[in-house]
């Protein structure tokens, strides 16, 4: 049974960072200085646990009045295909709704656009490069 948690402690935050480094830095080649940034300090972080092992992460921050931005959504390779992306995104959306936010935005890696479309997000930009990876901006009214 998988558990999604809102990060509350420094230790949990370090677990989220470790997952992000493994996926974005080591697997995808994103430079560390781009992966861990100034927005980490003002974001709400989420982790997914498989018993005591951290297996996925995401972050959420308010970017405008009642608008949140979902970032750094990632799942360890050996856990992909188990609907964990859906699970963490549901928790992120529930959290945003509790904050009274009305819209979520994100920049999806282009290959992940169909995943986010299934969750109700709509593409709002042409393709662009971020950390040398093709992305599309997307948003959803919540």
Beta strands, then each sheet from edge to edge (+ up, - down):
strand 1: 2-6
strand 2: 44-50
strand 3: 53-64
strand 4: 67-75
strand 5: 103-109
strand 6: 122-123
strand 7: 128-130
strand 8: 133-141
sheet 1: 1+ 2- 3+ 4- 5- 8+ 6-
sheet 2: 1+ 2- 3+ 4- 5- 8+ 7-
end
